[in-house]
């Protein structure tokens, strides 16, 4: 008897018609189209975030403290360039500076030669900064427009709810729950897409500014070094050396390394 009552109660349980999929199905092609746009925005934002973080970390690792010390300890910029990784941003600045140095000898006016060197280094750093900034406008666009795209779905959902009320002649919950639920879902999705994009944009921008400061300082040091024929160079610490292992005698005893 108890089993029959439980079975009857299970059969009589109402089916949930107000879930996410049900709300999207009631929204029709317009709701699915807006959802697809949101997904594209979100995937694009996270893709740009990951790729730009990889580029920034790569540039920072290519010119750490040890590399800086080895570079400025070289006898010339050409020799120092060999200490840098090929196809790196820092190597590009050096190559552009050396190329400009070879070409500025054709100018008879010393002031023009200095301006030529300065402009060449500035163009080199600007090109690197522009590459690092690639994709950030997409994040800014997503952060600015995603809430409005979600708002469009909200407006359509509320409009459909009002139509159902007008057709039914009463604002019963079963008539307005689906469209209103769709409207709230679209608003929430718009915020979930926009907020990470804004955070990612601001974070990447701040990291790019720090890299731009390093590039600007490096190019200034390069210009001063070239203009002074190698006499001016920044003070750097010697790269850290690995600690010497203690020598082992024949009997297995260890002796302290010599100073």
Secondary structure, 3 states (H helix, E strand, C coil): CHHHHHHHHHHHCCCCCCCHHHHHHHHHHHHHHHHHHHHHHHHHHHHHHHHHHHHHHHHHHHCCHHHHHHHHCCCCHHHHHCCCCCCCHHHHHHHHHHHHHHHHCCCCCHHHHHHHHHHHHHHHHHHHHHHHCCCHHHHHHHHHHHHHHHHHHHHHHHHHHHHHHHHHCCCCHHHHHHHHHHHHHHHHHHHHHHHHHHHHHHHHHHHHHHHHHHHHHHHHHHHHHHHCCCCCCCCCCCCCCCCCCCEECCCCCEECCCC
